Amino acid sequence: MDSLLFSSTSQDDDVFTPFDHSFSPLQQPSLSNSTYPLFLVPFRWWKEAREAVGSGGSGGLSGGGVLYNGTAQVTDAFDEEEGGMAVGRRDSEILVSMRRELESKISEEERVSSEGDFALVSEWMFLTALKWHNDMTGVESFLPEEDSSHDLFSLQIRLLCVLETNSLVIKISQKDNQFGAFNTAYNIFCTEPRLLRIWDFSEQANQLFTNKRKLFRDSGQSDEEIILELQVYGFSYSIKAREKGKEDMLVEQSMIDVPSFSGSLKMNGSVDKVNLYSRVKQSPPLGRRYGSTSPLGLTGLYNLGNTCFMNSAIQCLVHTPKLVDYFLGDFRKDLNFENPLGMHGKLAIAFGDLLRKLWAPGTTPVSPRMFKSSIASFAPQFSGYNQHDSQEFLAFLLDGLHEDLNRVKRKPYAEAKDEDDRPDEVVADEYWRNHISRNDSVIVDLCQGQYRSSLACPVCKKLSITFDPFMYLSLPLPSTALRKMTLTVVSTDGTTLPHPVTVSVPIYGSLEDLVHALGTACSLREDEMLLIAEIYNNSIIRILDDPDDSVDLIRDNDQLVAYRLAKDTDGTPLVEFMHQREEKSYIRAFPSFEKFGIPLMARMADFSKGSEIHKQFLKLIDPFLMPAKDSSSDSDTTRNTAHEDEEMEDVVLDEDVNLDGEAVNELDTGSDFEFYLDSGNFLASWVKIQMDEPVSISKSNRLIKVLVTWPEKMIEDYDTSILSLLRDVCEPALMSKKPQESVSLYKCVDAFLKEEPLGPEDMWYCPRCKEHRQASKKLDLWRLPEILVIHLKRFSYNRYFKNKLETFVDFPIDDFDLSSYIFDKKNNFCHHYALYAVSNHYGGMGGGHYTAFVQLGNNRWYEFDDSLVFPVNWEQIKTSAAYVLFYRRI
């Protein structure tokens, strides 16, 4: 169907015009800026949509129209060429005189006699009606499907308001227009003498009269013409003449010579002979191919350079049912230019303009450059061309749209009250009223729900309940597959030898899962803890102390040690003992040393003498002492020397003094251990520890490194082979390909709502105990939104690695039933949801690509891959690339 669009040729940047005009701008009189885009459509086409849509929601089409009665005439009439084809002159004009009647309602008689009537509507009204007709494809409508091609072309008109007669005169001049467009206007208005009836529902014609009267009062001028642009949509059915014999040739010729004159073509490829009287080239107004019959909303977005994340999120959002109706409707009435948290309406306008371009009929792929610039001006993180997370972009966009469209201009102060044992329903409604009093927008109406969050004190059992809003659910991906991991458990009290322990943890589990499994396998006591460290080159290179780190970041050939320590209550520092021995060398003047064995660890509080470190080390290596041999007196002597107690050491230290006054005993003769402290000084890193002197350590240093030199005699008496047994996390023989993980979306919801204790860094202040407690937290779903956005937490980050989970999530498409998860059993809303869009991420952390799946009526699914759009089967929707799911309430 065709229509007529009235709009100023010099439009404000904030006013969206979906058509790509091929005309050169004309000089604009001052009054031309007073009008927004207007459409003239077939009255019955408009009436169908108006009656169906009515006044519901932001896209309501109710309201009376002002009737204009008029006639049309042609000056310097067309000459006729042989064959009946019209050939106009450059000075030809079509004059349409319209006299304003009173505001009228559509009577039953007018319903019947409105076959040739016109309706003048605003842009948002036209787009709302157009989308309704698109959604009704296949249902009986005013025009047959073959006549509903998206025919659009532009006219330039000159408008004159005559105040004395309360009438409008429209001049359509051939010199202002392309030949084909002027010829089509002639076929619409002047093919037969008749009374023209135009219903103005836009109120813009009345505004022209008002502005004209003001100008007349101010300047005395009354005859100034207003130059406007007219676009035609929906009148191809009124052009009857065709030449069937030349159909194929004319189709091809019209596509080459007159591509912008879509009114000359039918969906079946036939051509009106009368409309080929011009050979002037034009560009297609919407960049579409003639004869295409694709529905609205199948428009791609150009990739501007790593903007696939943005394109994917936008396509999901612009196909959100009621959000589309809202932005195709009169959304500007809700713009909030005063909100300090918003973007002065610019983000909402930019998004609305982009959405309308994507829903304009027959458009080619759209470049989102202006929208990206608007985003970047308020969010610098999106200003460049780096890849970003589509969910993070979506969260920013939803929040920004909410603030720009917040109907609350002055936010009242709302104080949260304690629950005071009141019923949950009362407290929840109070929280929601407070939230709505400050946040009231279409985003809140559609996308925001409410949690029930409870915190329980482990000591006094105090229960604190709050009700918080949410925009989307970020669900963890629980793992069902297990990974076998082997760690070496080392005691720090000298009671047991190191021994390997193999445990099974979820393949995408956390370090907390690993520690819990090890604790169970080792029968860990309440007063003990496990410290997991990675060993490389016989030293600790890192301590794994973040419980949220993924075990997937631990490689199979890593070597891990779990130190069994007493829980630290007073900040006692840890001492790491590393081992070295002298390498056999033929050059005795330059001895060299090599490290060996697993580092040992212990808590130490006394550093008053170096001998305290010596005593602690002997205690740690005591389990490694080999049984005594009766035939070896030397071994007995060495063993006794190594285990002299502190008093005996002091006696020996007093017995022998060298020339410098220093004590001399077997510790200095090469028969006992030597200890070196890591000073942290680059020039002199290792400082020898003297047995009778205090050890200087930094109070801020929580891990003290000590290097122990083993003499040959001690190596013979201790079983250092056991000390050197350190297995990989997963032996090569046990390595196998990781299975494809699969989990139900319901299991993800279960994991999200599972009760769990807060971390030590998130301690909760209990108002009853008056102390910070490690409370347990539980989330429940209290109120669900109409549009439910679900974020699958595939990406994990820490200070060392980034990781992506490739788990296949089996999510429902037709019926996602959350009824059993709603805490408020008195809630009467439907909690069944249907999937309508998916944002996908393919690839890993180092790179990747985003696409989107979208359902577009009648269970038809399409894939949006930047500028490419193509149909897919619903069986193809479920993949391990699904990242953000969009559901609508059934």
C-alpha positions in Angstrom: 0.0 0.0 0.0 1.1 3.6 -0.6 0.9 6.7 1.4 1.8 10.4 1.3 4.3 11.7 3.8 4.5 15.5 4.5 7.8 16.5 6.1 10.1 19.5 6.0 13.0 19.1 3.6 15.4 20.6 6.0 14.8 18.4 9.0 16.2 18.6 12.5 18.8 15.9 13.2 16.6 14.6 16.0 13.6 14.0 13.8 13.8 10.6 12.1 13.0 10.3 8.4 13.2 6.7 7.3 13.3 7.4 3.6 16.4 8.0 1.4 15.4 10.9 -0.7 16.9 11.5 -4.1 15.8 15.1 -4.4 17.9 18.1 -3.9 16.8 20.3 -0.9 14.8 23.3 -1.8 14.9 26.8 -0.2 12.8 26.5 3.0 10.4 29.2 4.2 10.3 29.8 7.9 7.1 27.9 8.5 8.4 24.7 7.2 10.2 23.8 10.4 6.9 23.7 12.3 5.8 20.3 11.0 6.9 16.8 11.8 6.7 14.1 9.1 3.2 13.4 7.9 1.8 10.5 6.0 -1.2 10.4 3.7 -2.5 6.8 3.5 -5.6 5.1 2.1 -8.4 5.7 4.7 -9.6 2.1 4.8 -6.0 0.9 5.3 -5.6 3.3 8.2 -9.1 2.5 9.6 -8.4 -1.2 9.8 -5.3 -0.7 11.9 -6.9 2.1 14.0 -9.8 -0.1 15.0 -7.6 -3.1 15.8 -4.9 -1.2 17.7 -7.3 1.3 19.4 -6.0 3.2 22.3 -4.0 0.3 23.9 -0.5 1.2 25.1 1.8 3.8 23.7 0.9 2.8 20.2 -2.8 3.7 20.6 -4.4 5.2 17.4 -7.5 6.6 18.9 -8.7 10.2 18.5 -11.0 12.0 16.1 -10.0 13.4 12.8 -10.6 16.7 11.0 -12.2 16.3 7.6 -11.1 18.3 4.6 -13.2 18.2 1.4 -11.4 19.2 -1.8 -11.0 18.9 -5.5 -7.9 18.5 -7.8 -7.2 20.1 -11.2 -4.2 20.2 -13.6 -2.8 23.3 -15.2 -1.0 23.0 -18.5 -2.5 19.6 -19.0 -0.6 16.6 -20.2 0.1 16.1 -23.9 -0.6 12.7 -25.3 1.8 10.5 -27.1 0.9 7.7 -29.5 -0.2 4.6 -27.5 -1.8 6.7 -24.8 1.3 7.3 -22.7 1.3 10.7 -21.0 4.1 13.1 -21.5 4.1 16.2 -19.2 5.5 19.6 -19.6 8.0 21.2 -17.2 5.5 23.9 -16.2 2.6 21.5 -15.4 1.1 21.7 -11.9 -1.5 19.7 -9.9 -3.6 22.0 -7.6 -5.5 20.4 -4.8 -7.9 22.7 -2.9 -9.1 21.5 0.5 -11.7 23.2 2.7 -11.7 22.3 6.4 -14.8 20.9 7.9 -15.5 20.5 11.6 -13.9 17.7 13.7 -15.9 14.6 12.8 -16.3 11.1 13.9 -16.4 8.2 11.5 -20.1 7.3 10.9 -21.4 4.0 9.5 -22.2 5.8 6.3 -18.6 7.0 6.1 -17.3 3.5 6.8 -19.1 2.3 3.6 -18.2 5.3 1.5 -14.6 5.6 2.4 -13.2 3.6 -0.5 -11.4 6.6 -2.0 -10.8 8.6 1.1 -7.4 9.5 2.5 -6.1 9.7 6.0 -3.4 12.2 7.1 -1.4 10.7 10.0 1.9 11.4 11.8 5.0 9.3 11.4 4.5 7.2 14.6 0.9 6.6 13.7 1.9 5.4 10.2 4.6 3.1 11.5 2.3 1.6 14.1 -0.4 0.9 11.5 2.2 -0.4 9.1 3.6 -2.9 11.7 0.0 -4.0 12.5 -0.6 -4.8 8.8 2.7 -6.6 8.6 1.8 -8.7 11.7 -1.5 -9.5 10.1 0.1 -10.9 6.9 -2.0 -13.9 5.8 -5.1 -12.5 7.6 -7.9 -11.0 5.5 -7.1 -7.3 5.0 -8.4 -4.3 3.0 -5.9 -4.8 0.2 -4.9 -8.2 -1.3 -1.4 -9.4 -0.5 -0.1 -8.9 -4.0 -1.0 -5.2 -3.7 0.7 -4.7 -0.4 4.3 -4.2 -1.7 6.3 -1.5 0.0 5.8 1.2 -2.6 7.4 4.4 -1.5 8.4 7.5 -3.5 8.8 11.2 -2.8 7.1 14.3 -3.9 7.9 18.0 -3.3 4.8 20.1 -2.6 4.1 23.7 -2.0 1.4 24.4 0.6 -0.6 27.7 0.9 -2.9 28.4 3.8 -5.9 30.6 2.9 -7.2 32.1 6.2 -10.2 33.8 4.6 -11.7 30.6 3.4 -10.2 28.3 6.0 -8.7 26.2 3.3 -5.4 24.7 2.1 -4.1 24.7 -1.4 -1.5 22.1 -2.4 0.6 22.6 -5.5 2.5 19.7 -7.0 4.8 21.1 -9.7 6.5 19.0 -12.3 9.6 21.2 -12.1 10.0 20.3 -8.4 9.7 16.6 -8.9 10.9 13.6 -10.9 8.7 12.8 -13.9 7.7 9.4 -12.5 6.7 10.8 -9.1 4.7 13.6 -10.7 3.0 11.2 -13.1 2.0 8.9 -10.2 0.5 11.9 -8.3 -1.6 12.7 -11.4 -2.9 9.1 -11.4 -3.8 9.3 -7.7 -5.6 12.7 -7.7 -6.7 13.5 -11.2 -7.6 10.4 -13.2 -11.3 11.1 -12.7 -13.3 14.1 -11.5 -14.3 13.4 -7.9 -14.6 14.9 -4.4 -11.4 14.3 -2.4 -12.0 13.6 1.3 -8.9 13.8 3.5 -9.1 13.0 7.3 -6.4 14.7 9.3 -5.6 12.6 12.4 -2.2 14.2 12.9 -3.4 17.7 13.9 -0.5 19.0 11.9 -2.7 20.8 9.3 -4.4 22.6 12.2 -1.0 23.6 13.5 -0.2 25.1 10.0 -3.3 27.3 10.3 -2.2 28.4 13.8 1.3 29.3 12.7 0.0 31.1 9.7 -2.3 33.2 11.8 0.6 34.0 14.2 2.8 35.0 11.3 0.0 37.2 9.9 -0.4 39.0 13.2 3.3 39.5 13.6 4.3 40.5 10.1 1.1 41.0 8.1 2.2 38.3 5.6 -0.4 35.8 4.6 0.6 34.4 1.2 3.9 32.7 1.9 4.2 29.2 0.6 5.4 26.3 2.7 7.6 23.8 0.9 7.2 20.3 2.2 8.2 16.8 1.1 5.7 14.2 0.3 6.3 10.4 0.2 3.8 8.0 -1.4 2.8 4.7 0.0 -0.2 2.5 -0.8 -1.9 3.8 -3.9 -0.5 1.5 -6.6 -3.9 -0.3 -6.6 -5.5 2.8 -8.2 -3.4 2.7 -11.3 -5.1 0.4 -13.7 -3.4 0.6 -17.1 -0.9 -2.2 -17.9 0.7 -3.7 -21.0 0.7 -7.4 -20.5 2.6 -8.1 -23.7 5.6 -6.0 -22.6 5.6 -7.1 -18.9 9.0 -8.8 -18.7 10.8 -6.1 -20.7 9.2 -3.3 -18.7 10.1 -4.9 -15.4 13.7 -5.0 -16.3 13.7 -1.5 -17.8 12.0 0.0 -14.8 14.5 -1.5 -12.4 17.3 0.0 -14.3 15.9 3.4 -15.3 13.4 4.3 -12.6 14.3 2.3 -9.5 12.9 4.8 -7.0 9.5 4.8 -8.6 8.2 1.8 -6.8 4.6 2.8 -7.4 5.0 1.5 -11.0 5.6 -2.1 -9.9 3.4 -4.8 -8.5 4.4 -7.7 -6.4 3.8 -10.1 -9.3 6.2 -8.1 -11.5 3.6 -6.4 -13.7 4.2 -2.8 -14.7 2.0 0.2 -15.4 2.6 1.4 -18.9 1.6 5.0 -18.0 4.3 5.2 -15.3 7.2 4.6 -17.6 7.1 8.0 -19.2 10.3 9.1 -17.4 13.8 7.8 -18.0 15.4 9.8 -15.1 17.3 7.6 -12.7 16.4 7.6 -9.0 17.8 5.6 -6.1 15.4 3.3 -4.3 14.1 5.2 -1.4 14.6 2.3 1.0 17.4 0.5 -0.9 15.2 -2.5 -1.5 15.0 -4.8 -4.5 11.8 -4.6 -6.5 9.5 -7.5 -6.2 10.7 -8.5 -2.7 7.9 -9.4 -0.3 9.9 -9.9 2.9 8.1 -8.8 6.1 9.1 -5.9 8.1 11.9 -6.2 10.7 14.3 -8.2 8.5 17.0 -5.6 8.3 20.7 -6.2 9.1 23.2 -3.8 10.7 26.6 -3.1 9.2 29.6 -4.1 11.3 31.6 -0.9 11.8 34.6 -2.8 13.2 34.2 -5.2 16.1 30.6 -4.0 16.6 29.0 -7.4 16.3 28.4 -7.4 20.1 26.3 -4.2 19.7 24.5 -5.5 16.6 23.5 -8.7 18.3 22.1 -6.9 21.4 20.3 -4.3 19.3 18.6 -6.9 17.1 17.3 -8.8 20.2 16.0 -5.5 21.7 14.4 -4.0 18.6 12.4 -7.3 18.2 11.1 -7.1 21.7 7.3 -7.0 21.0 5.9 -4.2 23.1 9.1 -2.2 23.0 8.8 -2.1 19.2 5.3 -0.8 19.4 6.4 1.8 21.9 9.3 3.2 19.9 7.2 3.1 16.7 4.6 5.0 18.6 4.8 8.5 20.1 7.7 7.8 22.5 8.9 11.4 22.5 6.2 12.4 24.9 8.0 10.5 27.6 11.4 12.0 27.0 13.0 13.2 30.3 15.4 16.1 29.5 16.0 16.9 33.2 17.1 13.6 34.7 20.7 14.0 35.9 21.1 10.2 35.7 20.0 10.2 32.1 21.4 11.4 28.8 19.0 14.3 28.2 16.9 12.1 25.9 19.6 11.7 23.3 20.1 8.0 23.8 16.3 7.3 23.6 16.0 9.4 20.4 19.0 7.7 18.8 17.7 4.3 19.7 14.2 5.2 18.5 15.6 6.4 15.2 17.6 3.3 14.7 14.6 1.0 15.6 12.4 2.9 13.1 15.0 2.5 10.3 15.2 -1.3 11.1 11.4 -1.5 10.9 11.0 0.7 7.8 9.6 -1.2 4.8 12.1 -2.7 2.4 15.3 -1.2 3.9 18.8 -2.4 3.1 21.3 -3.0 6.0 21.5 0.0 8.2 24.8 1.6 9.5 24.5 2.2 13.2 27.2 4.9 13.2 25.1 7.7 14.6 23.7 5.4 17.3 27.3 4.3 18.2 28.4 7.9 18.4 25.5 8.7 20.8 26.4 5.8 23.0 30.1 6.7 23.0 29.5 10.3 24.0 28.0 9.0 27.3 29.9 5.7 27.7 33.6 6.2 26.6 34.2 2.5 27.0 32.2 1.9 23.7 33.9 4.8 21.8 36.6 2.7 20.1 36.5 -0.4 18.0 37.4 -3.0 20.6 35.3 -6.1 21.1 32.9 -5.9 24.1 30.5 -8.1 26.0 27.0 -7.9 24.5 25.4 -8.4 27.9 27.3 -5.5 29.4 26.3 -3.3 26.5 22.7 -4.4 26.8 22.7 -3.6 30.6 24.0 -0.1 29.9 21.6 0.4 27.1 18.5 -0.7 29.1 19.6 1.5 32.1 20.2 4.5 29.8 16.9 4.1 28.0 15.1 3.9 31.4 16.6 7.1 32.6 15.9 8.9 29.4 12.3 7.8 29.4 11.7 8.1 33.1 8.3 9.7 33.6 9.3 10.8 37.1 10.7 14.3 36.7 11.2 14.9 40.4 12.2 11.8 42.4 10.8 11.8 45.9 12.8 10.5 48.8 11.8 7.0 49.8 13.0 5.5 53.0 13.2 1.8 53.3 11.6 0.5 56.5 12.4 -2.6 58.4 10.1 -5.6 57.8 9.2 -5.7 61.6 7.6 -9.1 61.2 5.1 -7.7 58.7 3.8 -10.1 56.0 6.0 -10.4 53.0 3.2 -9.2 50.7 3.0 -5.9 52.5 6.7 -5.3 52.6 7.2 -6.3 49.0 4.4 -4.0 47.8 5.9 -1.2 49.8 9.3 -1.7 48.3 7.8 -1.8 44.8 5.8 1.4 45.3 8.9 3.2 46.5 10.7 2.0 43.5 8.0 3.0 41.0 7.7 6.4 42.7 11.3 7.1 41.5 11.5 4.9 38.4 8.6 4.8 36.0 9.4 4.0 32.4 8.5 1.6 29.6 11.7 -0.3 30.6 10.5 -0.8 34.1 7.0 -1.7 32.8 8.4 -4.4 30.6 11.8 -5.6 31.9 12.0 -5.2 35.7 11.1 -7.8 38.2 11.6 -8.2 42.0 13.8 -10.4 44.1 13.2 -11.5 47.7 16.6 -11.4 49.3 17.1 -12.9 52.8 20.2 -12.9 55.1 20.4 -15.2 58.1 22.8 -14.7 61.0 24.6 -18.0 61.8 24.8 -17.1 65.5 21.5 -15.4 66.6 19.5 -16.6 63.6 18.4 -13.0 62.9 16.6 -12.9 59.5 16.8 -9.8 57.3 14.5 -9.6 54.3 14.6 -7.0 51.5 12.8 -6.8 48.1 15.1 -5.5 45.3 14.3 -4.8 41.6 16.2 -6.6 38.8 16.5 -6.0 35.1 17.8 -9.5 34.1 18.8 -12.8 35.7 22.5 -13.7 35.6 22.5 -17.5 36.0 25.6 -19.6 36.8 26.2 -22.7 34.7 26.4 -25.7 37.1 28.6 -28.5 36.0 27.6 -32.2 36.1 30.8 -33.6 34.6 33.6 -34.2 37.0 37.4 -33.8 36.7 39.9 -35.9 38.7 42.6 -33.8 40.2 45.7 -35.0 42.2 47.4 -32.7 44.7 50.2 -33.5 47.2 49.1 -32.9 50.8 51.9 -31.7 53.1 51.6 -31.4 56.9 53.0 -28.3 58.6 53.5 -29.9 62.0 56.0 -32.7 61.2 53.6 -35.5 61.8 53.1 -37.1 58.4 54.9 -37.5 55.1 53.7 -35.8 51.9 51.2 -37.9 50.1 49.1 -37.6 46.9 45.3 -37.2 47.2 43.0 -37.5 44.2 39.6 -35.9 44.3 36.8 -35.3 41.8 35.4 -31.8 41.3 33.0 -30.3 38.8 34.8 -29.7 35.5 33.9 -26.0 35.7 33.9 -25.8 39.4 35.6 -23.2 41.6 38.7 -23.4 43.9 36.2 -23.5 46.8 34.9 -26.8 45.4 38.4 -28.2 45.2 39.2 -27.1 48.8 36.0 -28.7 50.0 36.7 -32.0 48.3 40.3 -32.1 49.6 39.1 -31.3 53.1 36.7 -34.1 53.0 39.3 -36.6 51.7 41.8 -35.5 54.3 39.4 -35.5 57.2 40.3 -31.8 57.9 39.6 -30.7 61.4 37.6 -27.6 62.3 40.7 -25.7 63.5 42.6 -26.5 60.2 42.7 -25.0 56.7 44.3 -25.9 53.4 46.6 -23.5 51.5 46.9 -24.5 47.9 50.1 -23.4 46.1 51.5 -24.1 42.6 55.1 -25.4 42.6 57.5 -24.6 39.8 61.3 -25.1 39.9 61.0 -26.4 43.5 59.5 -23.1 44.7 56.1 -21.7 45.3 55.3 -19.4 42.3 51.7 -18.6 43.3 49.2 -19.2 46.0 45.6 -20.0 44.9 43.6 -18.1 47.5 40.6 -16.8 45.5 37.7 -19.2 46.2 35.9 -18.0 43.1 38.6 -18.9 40.7 37.7 -21.6 38.2 39.5 -24.9 38.4 39.4 -24.9 34.7 42.3 -22.4 35.0 44.5 -25.1 36.5 46.3 -27.0 33.7 46.7 -30.8 33.8 50.5 -30.6 34.0 50.5 -28.1 36.9 52.0 -29.3 40.2 49.9 -28.3 43.2 50.6 -28.7 46.9 48.0 -28.4 49.6 49.6 -27.3 52.9 47.6 -28.4 56.0 47.8 -25.5 58.3 46.3 -24.4 61.6 43.8 -21.6 61.1 45.4 -18.2 61.5 43.8 -16.3 64.4 46.5 -13.7 65.2 48.2 -13.0 61.9 51.2 -15.3 62.4 53.5 -15.2 59.4 54.2 -18.2 57.2 57.7 -19.5 56.5 58.5 -21.3 53.3 61.5 -23.6 53.5 63.1 -24.4 50.1 65.9 -26.9 49.7 69.2 -26.9 47.9 72.3 -29.1 47.8 75.8 -28.7 46.4 76.3 -30.1 42.9 79.3 -32.3 42.4 81.9 -30.3 40.5 85.5 -30.8 39.5 86.2 -27.1 40.1 86.2 -26.9 43.8 86.9 -23.2 43.9 83.5 -22.4 42.5 80.8 -24.6 44.2 77.3 -24.6 42.6 74.0 -25.5 44.1 70.8 -27.0 42.8 67.2 -26.9 44.3 65.3 -30.1 45.0 62.2 -31.3 46.7 58.8 -29.8 47.7 59.0 -26.6 49.8 57.9 -27.1 53.3 55.8 -24.6 55.2 55.0 -23.7 58.8 53.6 -20.9 60.9 56.2 -19.2 63.1 55.9 -16.5 65.7 59.4 -16.5 67.3 62.2 -15.0 65.4 64.3 -14.0 68.4 67.2 -16.3 67.3 68.1 -18.1 64.1 68.1 -21.3 66.1 64.3 -21.1 66.3 64.2 -21.4 62.5 66.6 -24.4 62.8 64.4 -26.1 65.4 61.2 -25.5 63.3 62.9 -27.0 60.2 64.1 -30.1 62.1 60.5 -30.6 63.3 59.2 -30.5 59.7 61.7 -33.0 58.3 61.5 -35.4 61.2 59.1 -37.8 59.3 61.8 -38.1 56.5 64.5 -39.4 59.0 65.5 -42.9 57.9 65.7 -45.8 60.5 69.0 -46.0 62.4 71.7 -48.5 61.1 73.6 -50.3 63.9 76.7 -50.8 61.9 77.2 -47.1 61.2 78.4 -45.2 64.2 78.9 -42.2 62.0 75.2 -42.1 61.2 74.3 -42.2 64.9 76.7 -39.4 65.6 75.2 -37.3 62.8 71.7 -38.0 63.8 72.4 -37.0 67.4 74.1 -33.9 66.2 71.1 -33.0 64.0 68.7 -33.4 66.9 70.4 -31.7 69.8 68.0 -29.6 71.7 68.3 -25.9 72.3 70.2 -26.2 75.5 72.9 -28.4 74.1 73.3 -26.1 71.2 73.9 -23.2 73.6 76.5 -25.2 75.5 78.4 -26.0 72.3 78.2 -22.4 71.1 80.0 -21.4 74.4 82.7 -24.0 74.2 84.7 -23.0 71.1 85.5 -19.5 70.1 87.6 -18.6 67.1 90.1 -15.7 66.8 87.3 -13.3 65.9 85.3 -14.2 69.0 82.7 -16.2 67.0 81.3 -19.5 68.2 82.5 -22.5 66.4 80.7 -25.9 66.4 79.6 -28.6 64.0 77.0 -26.2 62.5 79.9 -24.4 60.8 81.9 -27.4 59.8 79.6 -28.6 57.0 77.9 -31.3 58.9 74.6 -29.4 59.6 72.1 -27.3 57.7 72.7 -23.7 56.7 69.8 -21.2 56.4 69.5 -18.2 54.2 66.8 -15.5 54.4 65.3 -13.8 51.3 66.0 -10.2 52.1 64.2 -8.9 49.0 67.3 -6.9 48.1 68.2 -7.3 44.5 72.0 -6.9 45.1 72.2 -9.2 48.1 69.1 -11.4 47.9 70.0 -14.2 50.3 71.4 -13.4 53.7 72.8 -16.1 56.0 70.9 -16.6 59.2 73.1 -16.7 62.3 71.9 -19.1 65.0 72.5 -16.8 68.0 71.2 -13.6 66.4 67.7 -12.4 65.9 66.2 -12.7 62.4 65.1 -9.4 61.0 61.8 -9.7 59.1 59.2 -7.2 57.9 56.0 -7.0 59.8 54.1 -6.6 56.6 55.6 -9.7 55.0 53.1 -12.6 55.4 55.3 -15.1 53.6 59.0 -15.5 54.6 61.2 -17.4 52.3 64.1 -19.4 53.7 66.6 -21.3 51.6 68.1 -24.4 53.4 71.4 -25.9 52.3 71.6 -29.6 52.9 75.0 -31.1 53.7 75.9 -34.5 52.2 75.7 -36.2 55.6 72.1 -35.0 56.1 71.1 -36.1 52.6 72.3 -39.6 53.5 70.3 -39.7 56.8 67.0 -38.3 55.4 64.9 -39.9 52.7 64.9 -36.9 50.3 63.4 -39.1 47.5 60.0 -38.9 49.3 60.5 -35.1 49.5 60.9 -35.0 45.7 57.8 -36.9 44.8 55.4 -34.4 43.3 52.8 -35.5 40.8 51.0 -33.5 38.1 47.4 -32.5 38.6 46.4 -35.0 35.9 48.8 -37.7 34.7 49.1 -38.1 30.9 47.7 -41.6 31.1 44.6 -40.2 32.7 44.2 -37.3 30.3 41.2 -37.5 28.0 39.1 -35.1 25.9 36.7 -33.1 28.0 33.1 -34.2 27.3 30.5 -31.8 25.9 28.8 -30.4 29.0 25.0 -30.2 29.0 22.7 -28.7 31.6 19.1 -27.7 31.8 18.1 -24.1 32.1 16.0 -25.1 35.2 19.2 -26.4 36.8 20.8 -23.0 36.2 17.9 -21.3 38.0 18.2 -23.8 40.9 21.9 -22.9 41.2 21.1 -19.2 41.1 18.5 -19.5 43.9 20.6 -21.9 46.1 21.4 -20.7 49.6 25.1 -20.0 50.1 27.3 -18.3 52.8 28.7 -14.9 52.1 32.5 -14.7 51.6 34.8 -13.4 54.3 35.1 -10.1 52.4 31.3 -9.7 52.3 30.6 -10.0 56.1 27.1 -8.8 57.1 26.6 -6.5 60.1 24.0 -8.3 62.3 21.8 -5.6 64.0 21.1 -8.0 66.8 24.6 -9.3 67.5 26.1 -5.9 66.8 28.9 -7.6 65.0 29.9 -8.6 61.4 28.9 -12.1 60.6 29.4 -14.5 57.7 25.7 -14.8 57.0 24.0 -17.1 54.6 22.2 -15.5 51.7 19.1 -16.8 49.8 17.5 -15.3 46.7 13.9 -16.0 45.6 11.8 -14.7 42.7 9.0 -12.6 43.9 7.7 -10.6 40.9 8.6 -11.5 37.3 8.6 -9.0 34.4 6.7 -9.3 31.1 10.0 -9.5 29.3 12.5 -11.8 31.0 16.1 -11.4 30.0 18.4 -14.3 31.1 22.2 -13.9 31.1 24.1 -17.2 31.0 27.4 -16.6 32.9 29.8 -18.1 30.4 32.7 -15.9 31.1 34.9 -15.9 34.2 37.8 -13.6 35.0 40.5 -13.4 37.6 43.8 -11.6 37.9 45.6 -14.3 35.9 43.3 -15.8 33.4 40.0 -15.3 31.4 37.9 -18.3 30.7 34.7 -19.2 28.7 32.4 -22.1 29.5 31.2 -24.0 26.4 28.4 -25.7 28.3 25.4 -26.6 26.2 22.3 -25.2 28.0 19.1 -26.9 27.1 16.6 -24.0 27.3 12.8 -24.2 26.6 11.6 -22.4 23.5 7.8 -22.6 23.7 7.1 -22.9 27.4 9.6 -21.9 30.1 7.6 -22.5 33.2 8.7 -20.6 36.3 5.5 -21.1 38.4 7.3 -23.4 40.9 10.0 -20.8 41.5 7.8 -17.9 42.5 8.0 -17.4 46.3 4.7 -15.4 46.4 2.1 -18.1 45.9 -0.7 -15.5 45.8 0.7 -14.0 42.6 -1.9 -14.5 39.9 0.2 -13.5 36.9 1.1 -16.1 34.4 4.7 -17.4 34.8 5.0 -19.2 31.5 7.4 -17.7 29.0 8.1 -18.2 25.3 11.6 -17.5 23.7 11.7 -14.9 21.0 15.4 -13.9 20.7 18.9 -15.2 21.6 22.3 -13.4 21.6 25.0 -15.9 20.6 28.8 -15.7 21.2 31.0 -18.0 19.1 34.7 -18.5 19.8 36.9 -18.1 22.9 38.1 -15.3 25.1 40.8 -14.1 22.7 38.3 -13.4 20.0 34.9 -14.4 18.8 31.8 -13.3 17.0 28.3 -12.3 18.1 25.1 -13.1 16.2 21.4 -13.2 17.1 18.4 -15.5 16.6 15.0 -13.7 16.4 11.5 -15.1 16.1 9.3 -13.0 13.7 5.8 -14.2 13.9 4.2 -17.6 12.9 7.1 -19.4 14.6 9.5 -18.2 11.9 13.1 -17.8 13.1 15.9 -15.8 11.5 19.6 -15.4 12.1 21.0 -11.8 12.2 24.7 -11.9 11.4 25.6 -8.2 11.2 24.3 -7.2 7.7 23.2 -10.7 6.8 19.7 -12.0 7.6 18.5 -15.5 6.7 15.9 -17.9 7.9 16.8 -20.8 10.2 14.9 -23.8 11.6 13.9 -23.7 15.2 16.0 -26.9 15.8 19.1 -24.7 15.1 18.3 -22.2 17.9 19.8 -24.4 20.7 23.6 -24.2 20.6 26.4 -24.0 23.1 26.9 -20.4 21.8 23.7 -19.1 23.5 24.7 -16.3 25.8 21.6 -14.0 26.5 18.1 -15.4 26.2 15.0 -13.2 25.7 11.6 -14.5 26.9 8.2 -12.9 26.7 5.3 -13.8 29.0 2.7 -16.0 27.3 
